[in-house]
Amino acid sequence: MIITDTHTHLYSEAFDDDRAEMINRAIEQGVTRFFIPAIDSTYTEAMLQLEKDYPENMFLMMGLHPTHVKENYIDELNHIEHMLATHKFYAVGEIGIDLYWDKSTLKIQKTAFKHQIQLAKQYKLPIVIHCRDAFDEVFEVLESEKGDDLFGIFHCFTGSLEQAHQAISYNMKLGIGGVSTFKNGKIDQFLNQIDLSEIVLETDAPYLAPVPFRGKRNESSYIIKVLEKLSYIYNVSLEHVAQRTTANSKAIFKV
């Protein structure tokens, strides 16, 4: 059973004390494909080291996280352009809009988001979207960029059924993780109305650990709890969920 974690920050400082052991725990559970989103240029070297250490398992993205869109965002975008031109990446991400932490940067967040979408189109890559308290703003940008060359994953999807259908209409798969196991997560109430062909699994480790680890450090091996939840929601086997969601990830990332 091959399981794909489509979103995991394995370079995070949270794993500095036991990174190898944590990754091996996941691999032993069948999690053999790890897609690594970028945050900003300060993490690039750590990401490249992960790829060097686990060349068969690690698939890197390049991008500027919306909460890191600051005064130096032009320099960060230049770094992304340089990296995309000189190294193999499998997506542009994670990118998007976050209005939970700072609404004052909305204008430059939108600018950075659109620019990175256009870079993804240039390189024929998927995008991986971060959206927090910003569905309307994200959909506005996606509407302006929609087309056959726009596709990817709506990471950590926590919206409504209507918003799920809207995201899917822009050629986005829904990234489902630990929130699906929360009592107040809500998405588990309608997920079975979304075809499994539109779903990919993720952890967002070290964040958003699933029940029964909620509130603790998340890690990629915990994706098993998400797999079990989706097996219950869709009333299919664990193997079927793993096979289908891994196939979906291959369709998006082309690997």
CYANA upper distance limits for C-alpha pairs under 8 A (distance plus 0.5 A):
  1 MET  CA     30 GLY  CA      6.55
  1 MET  CA    239 GLU  CA      6.66
  1 MET  CA    242 ALA  CA      7.23
  1 MET  CA    243 GLN  CA      7.72
  2 ILE  CA     30 GLY  CA      5.91
  2 ILE  CA     31 VAL  CA      6.70
  2 ILE  CA     32 THR  CA      7.01
  2 ILE  CA     33 ARG  CA      8.41
  2 ILE  CA    242 ALA  CA      6.92
  2 ILE  CA    243 GLN  CA      7.35
  2 ILE  CA    246 THR  CA      7.65
  3 ILE  CA     30 GLY  CA      6.19
  3 ILE  CA     31 VAL  CA      5.01
  3 ILE  CA     32 THR  CA      6.82
  3 ILE  CA     33 ARG  CA      7.28
  3 ILE  CA    242 ALA  CA      5.84
  3 ILE  CA    243 GLN  CA      7.93
  3 ILE  CA    245 THR  CA      8.41
  3 ILE  CA    246 THR  CA      6.70
  4 THR  CA     31 VAL  CA      6.28
  4 THR  CA     32 THR  CA      6.99
  4 THR  CA     33 ARG  CA      5.26
  4 THR  CA     34 PHE  CA      6.72
  4 THR  CA    201 LEU  CA      7.13
  4 THR  CA    202 GLU  CA      8.01
  4 THR  CA    242 ALA  CA      8.09
  4 THR  CA    245 THR  CA      7.91
  4 THR  CA    246 THR  CA      5.97
  4 THR  CA    249 SER  CA      7.86
  5 ASP  CA     31 VAL  CA      7.38
  5 ASP  CA     33 ARG  CA      6.66
  5 ASP  CA     34 PHE  CA      5.56
  5 ASP  CA     35 PHE  CA      6.81
  5 ASP  CA    201 LEU  CA      6.26
  5 ASP  CA    202 GLU  CA      5.11
  5 ASP  CA    203 THR  CA      6.96
  5 ASP  CA    220 SER  CA      7.31
  5 ASP  CA    223 ILE  CA      7.71
  6 THR  CA     33 ARG  CA      8.21
  6 THR  CA     34 PHE  CA      6.55
  6 THR  CA     35 PHE  CA      5.26
  6 THR  CA     36 ILE  CA      7.96
  6 THR  CA    175 GLY  CA      8.14
  6 THR  CA    200 VAL  CA      7.46
  6 THR  CA    201 LEU  CA      6.62
  6 THR  CA    202 GLU  CA      5.42
  6 THR  CA    203 THR  CA      8.20
  6 THR  CA    249 SER  CA      7.65
  7 HIS  CA     34 PHE  CA      7.58
  7 HIS  CA     35 PHE  CA      5.83
  7 HIS  CA     36 ILE  CA      6.35
  7 HIS  CA     37 PRO  CA      6.80
  7 HIS  CA    155 HIS  CA      8.13
  7 HIS  CA    202 GLU  CA      5.54
  7 HIS  CA    203 THR  CA      6.58
  7 HIS  CA    204 ASP  CA      5.73
  7 HIS  CA    205 ALA  CA      8.10
  8 THR  CA     34 PHE  CA      7.28
  8 THR  CA     35 PHE  CA      6.84
  8 THR  CA     36 ILE  CA      5.96
  8 THR  CA     37 PRO  CA      7.34
  8 THR  CA    202 GLU  CA      7.49
  8 THR  CA    203 THR  CA      6.42
  8 THR  CA    204 ASP  CA      5.14
  8 THR  CA    205 ALA  CA      5.41
  8 THR  CA    206 PRO  CA      7.92
  8 THR  CA    219 GLU  CA      8.45
  8 THR  CA    220 SER  CA      7.38
  9 HIS  CA     36 ILE  CA      6.33
  9 HIS  CA     37 PRO  CA      6.98
  9 HIS  CA     38 ALA  CA      8.46
  9 HIS  CA    204 ASP  CA      6.99
  9 HIS  CA    205 ALA  CA      6.11
  9 HIS  CA    206 PRO  CA      7.15
 10 LEU  CA     15 PHE  CA      7.46
 10 LEU  CA     19 ARG  CA      7.93
 10 LEU  CA     36 ILE  CA      7.57
 10 LEU  CA     50 LEU  CA      8.44
 10 LEU  CA    205 ALA  CA      7.54
 10 LEU  CA    206 PRO  CA      8.19
 11 TYR  CA     15 PHE  CA      7.55
 11 TYR  CA     16 ASP  CA      8.40
 11 TYR  CA     43 TYR  CA      7.98
 11 TYR  CA     46 ALA  CA      6.35
 11 TYR  CA     47 MET  CA      6.63
 11 TYR  CA     50 LEU  CA      7.69
 12 SER  CA     16 ASP  CA      7.71
 12 SER  CA    206 PRO  CA      7.83
 14 ALA  CA    206 PRO  CA      7.24
 14 ALA  CA    217 ARG  CA      8.19
 15 PHE  CA     19 ARG  CA      5.32
 15 PHE  CA     22 MET  CA      8.18
 15 PHE  CA    206 PRO  CA      8.48
 18 ASP  CA     22 MET  CA      6.53
 19 ARG  CA     23 ILE  CA      6.66
 20 ALA  CA     24 ASN  CA      6.59
 21 GLU  CA     25 ARG  CA      6.66
 22 MET  CA     26 ALA  CA      7.09
 22 MET  CA    219 GLU  CA      7.48
 22 MET  CA    220 SER  CA      8.23
 22 MET  CA    221 SER  CA      8.23
 23 ILE  CA     27 ILE  CA      6.82
 23 ILE  CA    220 SER  CA      7.72
 23 ILE  CA    221 SER  CA      8.30
 24 ASN  CA     28 GLU  CA      6.56
 25 ARG  CA     29 GLN  CA      6.99
 25 ARG  CA    221 SER  CA      6.60
 26 ALA  CA     30 GLY  CA      7.10
 26 ALA  CA     31 VAL  CA      5.71
 26 ALA  CA     32 THR  CA      7.92
 26 ALA  CA    219 GLU  CA      8.43
 26 ALA  CA    220 SER  CA      6.12
 26 ALA  CA    221 SER  CA      4.48
 26 ALA  CA    222 TYR  CA      8.29
 27 ILE  CA     31 VAL  CA      5.26
 27 ILE  CA     32 THR  CA      5.72
 27 ILE  CA    221 SER  CA      8.09
 29 GLN  CA    221 SER  CA      6.94
 29 GLN  CA    224 ILE  CA      8.32
 31 VAL  CA    220 SER  CA      7.95
 31 VAL  CA    221 SER  CA      7.38
 32 THR  CA     57 ASN  CA      6.19
 33 ARG  CA     57 ASN  CA      5.49
 33 ARG  CA     58 MET  CA      6.94
 33 ARG  CA     59 PHE  CA      8.08
 34 PHE  CA     57 ASN  CA      6.44
 34 PHE  CA     58 MET  CA      5.60
 34 PHE  CA     59 PHE  CA      6.64
 35 PHE  CA     58 MET  CA      6.61
 35 PHE  CA     59 PHE  CA      5.29
 35 PHE  CA     60 LEU  CA      6.38
 35 PHE  CA     61 MET  CA      7.73
 36 ILE  CA     47 MET  CA      8.02
 36 ILE  CA     58 MET  CA      7.50
 36 ILE  CA     59 PHE  CA      6.54
 36 ILE  CA     60 LEU  CA      5.31
 36 ILE  CA     61 MET  CA      6.31
 37 PRO  CA     60 LEU  CA      6.97
 37 PRO  CA     61 MET  CA      5.44
 37 PRO  CA     62 MET  CA      7.16
 37 PRO  CA     63 GLY  CA      8.02
 37 PRO  CA     93 GLY  CA      6.07
 37 PRO  CA     94 GLU  CA      5.95
 38 ALA  CA     43 TYR  CA      7.66
 38 ALA  CA     44 THR  CA      7.89
 38 ALA  CA     47 MET  CA      8.44
 38 ALA  CA     60 LEU  CA      8.28
 38 ALA  CA     61 MET  CA      6.36
 38 ALA  CA     62 MET  CA      5.72
 38 ALA  CA     63 GLY  CA      5.88
 38 ALA  CA     64 LEU  CA      7.05
 38 ALA  CA     65 HIS  CA      7.50
 38 ALA  CA     93 GLY  CA      6.59
 38 ALA  CA     94 GLU  CA      6.45
 39 ILE  CA     43 TYR  CA      7.37
 39 ILE  CA     63 GLY  CA      7.05
 39 ILE  CA     64 LEU  CA      5.80
 39 ILE  CA     65 HIS  CA      5.22
 39 ILE  CA     68 HIS  CA      7.62
 39 ILE  CA     94 GLU  CA      7.32
 40 ASP  CA     44 THR  CA      7.75
 40 ASP  CA     63 GLY  CA      7.30
 40 ASP  CA     64 LEU  CA      5.59
 40 ASP  CA     65 HIS  CA      7.02
 40 ASP  CA     68 HIS  CA      7.27
 40 ASP  CA     76 GLU  CA      7.41
 41 SER  CA     64 LEU  CA      8.45
 41 SER  CA     76 GLU  CA      7.04
 41 SER  CA     79 HIS  CA      7.41
 41 SER  CA     80 ILE  CA      8.42
 43 TYR  CA     47 MET  CA      6.76
 44 THR  CA     48 LEU  CA      6.75
 45 GLU  CA     49 GLN  CA      6.68
 46 ALA  CA     50 LEU  CA      6.85
 47 MET  CA     51 GLU  CA      6.97
 47 MET  CA     60 LEU  CA      7.62
 48 LEU  CA     52 LYS  CA      6.73
 48 LEU  CA     60 LEU  CA      8.45
 49 GLN  CA     53 ASP  CA      6.60
 50 LEU  CA     54 TYR  CA      6.55
 50 LEU  CA     55 PRO  CA      8.43
 50 LEU  CA     58 MET  CA      7.37
 51 GLU  CA     55 PRO  CA      5.59
 51 GLU  CA     57 ASN  CA      8.22
 51 GLU  CA     58 MET  CA      5.75
 51 GLU  CA     59 PHE  CA      7.51
 51 GLU  CA     60 LEU  CA      7.89
 54 TYR  CA     58 MET  CA      6.41
 59 PHE  CA     89 PHE  CA      7.63
 59 PHE  CA     90 TYR  CA      6.92
 60 LEU  CA     88 LYS  CA      8.48
 60 LEU  CA     89 PHE  CA      5.87
 60 LEU  CA     90 TYR  CA      6.50
 60 LEU  CA     91 ALA  CA      7.85
 61 MET  CA     89 PHE  CA      5.78
 61 MET  CA     90 TYR  CA      6.05
 61 MET  CA     91 ALA  CA      5.25
 61 MET  CA     92 VAL  CA      5.94
 61 MET  CA     93 GLY  CA      6.18
 61 MET  CA     94 GLU  CA      8.11
 62 MET  CA     80 ILE  CA      6.86
 62 MET  CA     83 MET  CA      8.01
 62 MET  CA     84 LEU  CA      7.73
 62 MET  CA     89 PHE  CA      7.10
 62 MET  CA     91 ALA  CA      7.10
 62 MET  CA     92 VAL  CA      5.50
 62 MET  CA     93 GLY  CA      6.10
 62 MET  CA     94 GLU  CA      8.02
 63 GLY  CA     77 LEU  CA      8.34
 63 GLY  CA     80 ILE  CA      6.57
 63 GLY  CA     92 VAL  CA      5.80
 63 GLY  CA     93 GLY  CA      5.12
 63 GLY  CA     94 GLU  CA      6.26
 63 GLY  CA     95 ILE  CA      6.71
 63 GLY  CA    116 GLN  CA      7.69
 64 LEU  CA     68 HIS  CA      7.14
 64 LEU  CA     69 VAL  CA      7.41
 64 LEU  CA     76 GLU  CA      7.49
 64 LEU  CA     77 LEU  CA      7.75
 64 LEU  CA     80 ILE  CA      8.22
 64 LEU  CA     93 GLY  CA      7.39
 64 LEU  CA     94 GLU  CA      7.00
 64 LEU  CA     95 ILE  CA      6.35
 64 LEU  CA    112 ALA  CA      8.35
 65 HIS  CA     69 VAL  CA      7.28
 65 HIS  CA     93 GLY  CA      7.78
 65 HIS  CA     94 GLU  CA      5.92
 65 HIS  CA     95 ILE  CA      5.58
 65 HIS  CA     96 GLY  CA      7.55
 65 HIS  CA    130 HIS  CA      8.07
 66 PRO  CA     94 GLU  CA      8.49
 66 PRO  CA     95 ILE  CA      6.44
 66 PRO  CA     96 GLY  CA      6.14
 66 PRO  CA     97 ILE  CA      5.85
 66 PRO  CA     98 ASP  CA      6.36
 66 PRO  CA    109 GLN  CA      6.44
 66 PRO  CA    113 PHE  CA      8.29
 66 PRO  CA    130 HIS  CA      7.96
 67 THR  CA     97 ILE  CA      8.31
 67 THR  CA     98 ASP  CA      6.77
 67 THR  CA    101 TRP  CA      7.80
 67 THR  CA    102 ASP  CA      8.11
 68 HIS  CA     73 TYR  CA      8.42
 69 VAL  CA     73 TYR  CA      5.83
 69 VAL  CA    105 THR  CA      7.92
 69 VAL  CA    108 ILE  CA      7.55
 69 VAL  CA    109 GLN  CA      6.54
 69 VAL  CA    112 ALA  CA      7.92
 70 LYS  CA    105 THR  CA      7.92
 70 LYS  CA    108 ILE  CA      8.48
 72 ASN  CA     76 GLU  CA      7.00
 73 TYR  CA     77 LEU  CA      6.60
 73 TYR  CA    112 ALA  CA      7.99
 74 ILE  CA     78 ASN  CA      6.68
 75 ASP  CA     79 HIS  CA      6.78
 76 GLU  CA     80 ILE  CA      6.85
 77 LEU  CA     81 GLU  CA      6.73
 77 LEU  CA    112 ALA  CA      7.98
 77 LEU  CA    116 GLN  CA      8.35
 78 ASN  CA     82 HIS  CA      6.72
 79 HIS  CA     83 MET  CA      6.66
 80 ILE  CA     84 LEU  CA      6.57
 81 GLU  CA     85 ALA  CA      6.71
 81 GLU  CA    119 LEU  CA      8.14
 82 HIS  CA     86 THR  CA      6.79
 83 MET  CA     87 HIS  CA      6.16
 84 LEU  CA     88 LYS  CA      7.35
 84 LEU  CA     89 PHE  CA      7.30
 84 LEU  CA    123 TYR  CA      8.49
 90 TYR  CA    125 LEU  CA      7.01
 90 TYR  CA    126 PRO  CA      7.92
 90 TYR  CA    253 PHE  CA      6.22
 90 TYR  CA    254 LYS  CA      8.23
 91 ALA  CA    120 ALA  CA      7.72
 91 ALA  CA    125 LEU  CA      5.69
 91 ALA  CA    126 PRO  CA      5.43
 91 ALA  CA    127 ILE  CA      6.04
 91 ALA  CA    128 VAL  CA      7.41
 91 ALA  CA    253 PHE  CA      7.34
 92 VAL  CA    116 GLN  CA      7.48
 92 VAL  CA    117 ILE  CA      8.09
 92 VAL  CA    119 LEU  CA      8.34
 92 VAL  CA    120 ALA  CA      6.34
 92 VAL  CA    125 LEU  CA      7.18
 92 VAL  CA    126 PRO  CA      6.83
 92 VAL  CA    127 ILE  CA      5.29
 92 VAL  CA    128 VAL  CA      6.81
 93 GLY  CA    127 ILE  CA      6.16
 93 GLY  CA    128 VAL  CA      5.14
 93 GLY  CA    129 ILE  CA      7.09
 94 GLU  CA    127 ILE  CA      7.88
 94 GLU  CA    128 VAL  CA      5.56
 94 GLU  CA    129 ILE  CA      6.11
 94 GLU  CA    130 HIS  CA      6.45
 95 ILE  CA    113 PHE  CA      6.51
 95 ILE  CA    116 GLN  CA      7.91
 95 ILE  CA    127 ILE  CA      7.90
 95 ILE  CA    128 VAL  CA      6.74
 95 ILE  CA    129 ILE  CA      5.59
 95 ILE  CA    130 HIS  CA      6.07
 96 GLY  CA    109 GLN  CA      7.76
 96 GLY  CA    110 LYS  CA      8.06
 96 GLY  CA    113 PHE  CA      5.82
 96 GLY  CA    129 ILE  CA      5.67
 96 GLY  CA    130 HIS  CA      5.33
 96 GLY  CA    131 CYS  CA      6.38
 96 GLY  CA    138 VAL  CA      7.16
 97 ILE  CA    106 LEU  CA      7.87
 97 ILE  CA    109 GLN  CA      6.47
 97 ILE  CA    110 LYS  CA      7.36
 97 ILE  CA    113 PHE  CA      7.78
 97 ILE  CA    130 HIS  CA      6.87
 97 ILE  CA    131 CYS  CA      5.85
 97 ILE  CA    132 ARG  CA      7.24
 97 ILE  CA    134 ALA  CA      6.68
 97 ILE  CA    137 GLU  CA      7.79
 97 ILE  CA    138 VAL  CA      6.81
 98 ASP  CA    102 ASP  CA      7.81
 98 ASP  CA    103 LYS  CA      8.29
 98 ASP  CA    130 HIS  CA      7.70
 98 ASP  CA    131 CYS  CA      6.16
 98 ASP  CA    132 ARG  CA      5.22
 98 ASP  CA    133 ASP  CA      6.88
 98 ASP  CA    134 ALA  CA      6.65
 99 LEU  CA    103 LYS  CA      5.40
 99 LEU  CA    106 LEU  CA      7.76
 99 LEU  CA    132 ARG  CA      6.64
 99 LEU  CA    133 ASP  CA      5.93
 99 LEU  CA    134 ALA  CA      6.49
100 TYR  CA    132 ARG  CA      6.60
100 TYR  CA    133 ASP  CA      6.24
102 ASP  CA    106 LEU  CA      8.34
105 THR  CA    109 GLN  CA      6.44
106 LEU  CA    110 LYS  CA      6.63
107 LYS  CA    111 THR  CA      6.89
108 ILE  CA    112 ALA  CA      6.52
109 GLN  CA    113 PHE  CA      6.50
110 LYS  CA    114 LYS  CA      6.62
110 LYS  CA    141 VAL  CA      7.84
111 THR  CA    115 HIS  CA      6.63
112 ALA  CA    116 GLN  CA      6.62
113 PHE  CA    117 ILE  CA      6.73
113 PHE  CA    141 VAL  CA      8.39
114 LYS  CA    118 GLN  CA      6.78
114 LYS  CA    141 VAL  CA      7.26
114 LYS  CA    145 GLU  CA      8.31
115 HIS  CA    119 LEU  CA      6.84
116 GLN  CA    120 ALA  CA      6.69
117 ILE  CA    121 LYS  CA      6.83
117 ILE  CA    127 ILE  CA      7.26
117 ILE  CA    145 GLU  CA      8.24
117 ILE  CA    150 LEU  CA      8.24
118 GLN  CA    122 GLN  CA      6.68
119 LEU  CA    123 TYR  CA      6.83
120 ALA  CA    124 LYS  CA      6.24
120 ALA  CA    125 LEU  CA      5.27
120 ALA  CA    126 PRO  CA      6.78
120 ALA  CA    127 ILE  CA      7.01
121 LYS  CA    125 LEU  CA      6.66
121 LYS  CA    126 PRO  CA      8.35
121 LYS  CA    149 ASP  CA      6.37
121 LYS  CA    150 LEU  CA      7.25
124 LYS  CA    149 ASP  CA      7.48
125 LEU  CA    151 PHE  CA      8.48
125 LEU  CA    253 PHE  CA      8.08
126 PRO  CA    150 LEU  CA      7.57
126 PRO  CA    151 PHE  CA      5.71
126 PRO  CA    152 GLY  CA      4.85
126 PRO  CA    153 ILE  CA      8.02
126 PRO  CA    252 ILE  CA      7.03
126 PRO  CA    253 PHE  CA      7.24
127 ILE  CA    150 LEU  CA      8.26
127 ILE  CA    151 PHE  CA      6.89
127 ILE  CA    152 GLY  CA      5.15
127 ILE  CA    153 ILE  CA      6.91
128 VAL  CA    152 GLY  CA      6.18
128 VAL  CA    153 ILE  CA      5.32
128 VAL  CA    154 PHE  CA      6.54
128 VAL  CA    155 HIS  CA      6.64
129 ILE  CA    152 GLY  CA      8.32
129 ILE  CA    153 ILE  CA      6.72
129 ILE  CA    154 PHE  CA      5.41
129 ILE  CA    155 HIS  CA      5.92
130 HIS  CA    154 PHE  CA      7.40
130 HIS  CA    155 HIS  CA      6.25
130 HIS  CA    156 CYS  CA      7.89
131 CYS  CA    135 PHE  CA      6.95
131 CYS  CA    138 VAL  CA      7.42
131 CYS  CA    154 PHE  CA      8.37
131 CYS  CA    155 HIS  CA      8.16
134 ALA  CA    138 VAL  CA      6.54
135 PHE  CA    139 PHE  CA      6.48
135 PHE  CA    163 GLN  CA      8.41
136 ASP  CA    140 GLU  CA      6.59
137 GLU  CA    141 VAL  CA      7.04
138 VAL  CA    142 LEU  CA      6.73
139 PHE  CA    143 GLU  CA      6.40
139 PHE  CA    167 ALA  CA      8.21
140 GLU  CA    144 SER  CA      6.98
141 VAL  CA    145 GLU  CA      6.92
142 LEU  CA    146 LYS  CA      6.16
142 LEU  CA    170 TYR  CA      7.54
143 GLU  CA    170 TYR  CA      8.29
145 GLU  CA    150 LEU  CA      7.53
146 LYS  CA    150 LEU  CA      6.28
146 LYS  CA    170 TYR  CA      6.73
147 GLY  CA    170 TYR  CA      8.13
148 ASP  CA    171 ASN  CA      8.44
150 LEU  CA    170 TYR  CA      7.55
150 LEU  CA    171 ASN  CA      7.23
151 PHE  CA    170 TYR  CA      7.22
151 PHE  CA    171 ASN  CA      5.20
151 PHE  CA    172 MET  CA      5.98
151 PHE  CA    252 ILE  CA      8.10
152 GLY  CA    171 ASN  CA      7.05
152 GLY  CA    172 MET  CA      5.31
152 GLY  CA    173 LYS  CA      6.79
152 GLY  CA    252 ILE  CA      6.64
153 ILE  CA    172 MET  CA      5.33
153 ILE  CA    173 LYS  CA      5.13
153 ILE  CA    174 LEU  CA      6.26
153 ILE  CA    175 GLY  CA      6.69
153 ILE  CA    252 ILE  CA      8.41
154 PHE  CA    167 ALA  CA      7.54
154 PHE  CA    172 MET  CA      6.39
154 PHE  CA    173 LYS  CA      6.56
154 PHE  CA    174 LEU  CA      5.53
154 PHE  CA    175 GLY  CA      6.20
155 HIS  CA    174 LEU  CA      6.94
155 HIS  CA    175 GLY  CA      5.03
155 HIS  CA    176 ILE  CA      7.85
156 CYS  CA    174 LEU  CA      7.97
156 CYS  CA    175 GLY  CA      5.65
156 CYS  CA    176 ILE  CA      6.21
156 CYS  CA    177 GLY  CA      6.88
156 CYS  CA    179 VAL  CA      8.35
156 CYS  CA    202 GLU  CA      8.24
156 CYS  CA    204 ASP  CA      8.16
157 PHE  CA    164 ALA  CA      8.31
157 PHE  CA    174 LEU  CA      6.43
157 PHE  CA    175 GLY  CA      6.24
157 PHE  CA    176 ILE  CA      6.68
158 THR  CA    179 VAL  CA      7.98
158 THR  CA    185 GLY  CA      7.92
158 THR  CA    186 LYS  CA      8.33
158 THR  CA    187 ILE  CA      6.83
159 GLY  CA    163 GLN  CA      6.22
159 GLY  CA    164 ALA  CA      6.97
159 GLY  CA    187 ILE  CA      7.68
160 SER  CA    164 ALA  CA      6.59
160 SER  CA    187 ILE  CA      7.56
161 LEU  CA    165 HIS  CA      6.84
161 LEU  CA    187 ILE  CA      8.38
161 LEU  CA    190 PHE  CA      6.94
161 LEU  CA    191 LEU  CA      8.32
162 GLU  CA    166 GLN  CA      6.80
163 GLN  CA    167 ALA  CA      6.60
164 ALA  CA    168 ILE  CA      6.70
164 ALA  CA    174 LEU  CA      7.96
165 HIS  CA    169 SER  CA      6.63
166 GLN  CA    170 TYR  CA      7.41
167 ALA  CA    171 ASN  CA      7.67
167 ALA  CA    172 MET  CA      6.17
167 ALA  CA    173 LYS  CA      8.17
167 ALA  CA    174 LEU  CA      8.26
168 ILE  CA    172 MET  CA      5.24
168 ILE  CA    173 LYS  CA      6.61
168 ILE  CA    174 LEU  CA      7.97
168 ILE  CA    198 GLU  CA      7.84
172 MET  CA    198 GLU  CA      8.29
173 LYS  CA    198 GLU  CA      5.38
173 LYS  CA    199 ILE  CA      6.03
173 LYS  CA    200 VAL  CA      7.13
174 LEU  CA    198 GLU  CA      6.65
174 LEU  CA    199 ILE  CA      5.46
174 LEU  CA    200 VAL  CA      6.63
175 GLY  CA    199 ILE  CA      6.70
175 GLY  CA    200 VAL  CA      5.55
175 GLY  CA    201 LEU  CA      6.25
175 GLY  CA    202 GLU  CA      6.58
176 ILE  CA    180 SER  CA      7.24
176 ILE  CA    199 ILE  CA      7.34
176 ILE  CA    200 VAL  CA      6.69
176 ILE  CA    201 LEU  CA      5.67
176 ILE  CA    202 GLU  CA      6.36
176 ILE  CA    203 THR  CA      8.45
176 ILE  CA    226 VAL  CA      8.25
177 GLY  CA    181 THR  CA      8.46
177 GLY  CA    201 LEU  CA      6.53
177 GLY  CA    202 GLU  CA      5.45
177 GLY  CA    203 THR  CA      5.62
177 GLY  CA    204 ASP  CA      7.85
177 GLY  CA    208 LEU  CA      8.28
177 GLY  CA    210 PRO  CA      7.88
177 GLY  CA    223 ILE  CA      7.79
177 GLY  CA    226 VAL  CA      6.38
178 GLY  CA    182 PHE  CA      7.57
178 GLY  CA    203 THR  CA      6.89
178 GLY  CA    208 LEU  CA      6.18
178 GLY  CA    209 ALA  CA      5.95
178 GLY  CA    210 PRO  CA      4.42
178 GLY  CA    211 VAL  CA      7.64
178 GLY  CA    223 ILE  CA      8.26
178 GLY  CA    225 LYS  CA      8.27
178 GLY  CA    226 VAL  CA      6.56
179 VAL  CA    185 GLY  CA      5.75
179 VAL  CA    187 ILE  CA      8.28
179 VAL  CA    208 LEU  CA      7.37
179 VAL  CA    210 PRO  CA      7.12
180 SER  CA    185 GLY  CA      6.32
180 SER  CA    186 LYS  CA      7.93
180 SER  CA    187 ILE  CA      6.55
180 SER  CA    188 ASP  CA      5.91
180 SER  CA    210 PRO  CA      8.30
180 SER  CA    226 VAL  CA      7.50
180 SER  CA    229 LYS  CA      7.71
181 THR  CA    185 GLY  CA      7.45
181 THR  CA    188 ASP  CA      7.97
181 THR  CA    210 PRO  CA      6.30
181 THR  CA    211 VAL  CA      6.27
181 THR  CA    225 LYS  CA      8.30
181 THR  CA    226 VAL  CA      7.33
181 THR  CA    229 LYS  CA      6.99
182 PHE  CA    186 LYS  CA      8.33
182 PHE  CA    210 PRO  CA      7.61
182 PHE  CA    211 VAL  CA      7.01
186 LYS  CA    190 PHE  CA      8.25
187 ILE  CA    191 LEU  CA      6.44
188 ASP  CA    192 ASN  CA      8.20
188 ASP  CA    233 ILE  CA      7.62
190 PHE  CA    194 ILE  CA      7.86
191 LEU  CA    233 ILE  CA      7.79
192 ASN  CA    196 LEU  CA      8.48
192 ASN  CA    233 ILE  CA      6.59
192 ASN  CA    234 TYR  CA      6.17
194 ILE  CA    198 GLU  CA      7.43
195 ASP  CA    199 ILE  CA      8.01
196 LEU  CA    234 TYR  CA      8.49
196 LEU  CA    241 VAL  CA      8.30
196 LEU  CA    244 ARG  CA      7.63
196 LEU  CA    245 THR  CA      7.91
197 SER  CA    244 ARG  CA      7.26
197 SER  CA    245 THR  CA      7.68
197 SER  CA    248 ASN  CA      6.97
198 GLU  CA    248 ASN  CA      7.82
199 ILE  CA    245 THR  CA      6.61
199 ILE  CA    248 ASN  CA      7.61
200 VAL  CA    245 THR  CA      5.35
200 VAL  CA    246 THR  CA      7.63
200 VAL  CA    248 ASN  CA      6.90
200 VAL  CA    249 SER  CA      6.80
201 LEU  CA    223 ILE  CA      7.93
201 LEU  CA    226 VAL  CA      7.91
201 LEU  CA    227 LEU  CA      8.06
201 LEU  CA    245 THR  CA      6.96
202 GLU  CA    223 ILE  CA      7.24
203 THR  CA    207 TYR  CA      8.02
203 THR  CA    208 LEU  CA      7.65
203 THR  CA    209 ALA  CA      7.66
203 THR  CA    218 ASN  CA      7.72
203 THR  CA    219 GLU  CA      7.52
203 THR  CA    220 SER  CA      6.53
203 THR  CA    222 TYR  CA      7.86
203 THR  CA    223 ILE  CA      6.38
204 ASP  CA    208 LEU  CA      7.07
204 ASP  CA    218 ASN  CA      8.15
205 ALA  CA    209 ALA  CA      7.68
205 ALA  CA    217 ARG  CA      7.89
205 ALA  CA    218 ASN  CA      5.26
205 ALA  CA    219 GLU  CA      5.46
205 ALA  CA    220 SER  CA      6.80
206 PRO  CA    217 ARG  CA      5.72
206 PRO  CA    218 ASN  CA      4.74
206 PRO  CA    219 GLU  CA      6.15
207 TYR  CA    217 ARG  CA      6.91
207 TYR  CA    218 ASN  CA      5.92
208 LEU  CA    214 ARG  CA      7.32
208 LEU  CA    215 GLY  CA      7.86
208 LEU  CA    217 ARG  CA      8.42
208 LEU  CA    218 ASN  CA      6.84
209 ALA  CA    213 PHE  CA      6.09
209 ALA  CA    214 ARG  CA      5.32
209 ALA  CA    215 GLY  CA      7.06
209 ALA  CA    216 LYS  CA      6.89
209 ALA  CA    217 ARG  CA      6.90
209 ALA  CA    218 ASN  CA      4.83
209 ALA  CA    219 GLU  CA      7.88
209 ALA  CA    222 TYR  CA      7.83
210 PRO  CA    214 ARG  CA      5.68
210 PRO  CA    218 ASN  CA      8.07
210 PRO  CA    222 TYR  CA      7.54
210 PRO  CA    223 ILE  CA      8.44
210 PRO  CA    225 LYS  CA      7.06
210 PRO  CA    226 VAL  CA      7.50
211 VAL  CA    225 LYS  CA      7.89
213 PHE  CA    217 ARG  CA      8.21
213 PHE  CA    218 ASN  CA      7.90
218 ASN  CA    222 TYR  CA      7.39
219 GLU  CA    223 ILE  CA      8.28
222 TYR  CA    226 VAL  CA      7.91
223 ILE  CA    227 LEU  CA      6.72
224 ILE  CA    228 GLU  CA      6.61
225 LYS  CA    229 LYS  CA      6.73
226 VAL  CA    230 LEU  CA      6.74
227 LEU  CA    231 SER  CA      6.59
227 LEU  CA    238 LEU  CA      6.86
227 LEU  CA    241 VAL  CA      7.23
227 LEU  CA    242 ALA  CA      7.57
228 GLU  CA    232 TYR  CA      6.82
228 GLU  CA    238 LEU  CA      6.84
229 LYS  CA    233 ILE  CA      6.69
230 LEU  CA    234 TYR  CA      6.40
230 LEU  CA    235 ASN  CA      8.40
230 LEU  CA    241 VAL  CA      7.58
231 SER  CA    235 ASN  CA      6.03
231 SER  CA    236 VAL  CA      5.65
231 SER  CA    237 SER  CA      6.13
231 SER  CA    238 LEU  CA      5.94
231 SER  CA    241 VAL  CA      6.79
232 TYR  CA    236 VAL  CA      7.42
236 VAL  CA    240 HIS  CA      6.91
236 VAL  CA    241 VAL  CA      7.58
237 SER  CA    241 VAL  CA      7.01
238 LEU  CA    242 ALA  CA      6.67
239 GLU  CA    243 GLN  CA      6.49
240 HIS  CA    244 ARG  CA      6.45
241 VAL  CA    245 THR  CA      6.43
242 ALA  CA    246 THR  CA      6.43
243 GLN  CA    247 ALA  CA      6.58
244 ARG  CA    248 ASN  CA      6.71
245 THR  CA    249 SER  CA      6.72
246 THR  CA    250 LYS  CA      6.77
247 ALA  CA    251 ALA  CA      6.81
248 ASN  CA    252 ILE  CA      6.92
249 SER  CA    253 PHE  CA      6.46
249 SER  CA    254 LYS  CA      8.32
250 LYS  CA    254 LYS  CA      5.56
250 LYS  CA    255 VAL  CA      5.68
251 ALA  CA    255 VAL  CA      8.20
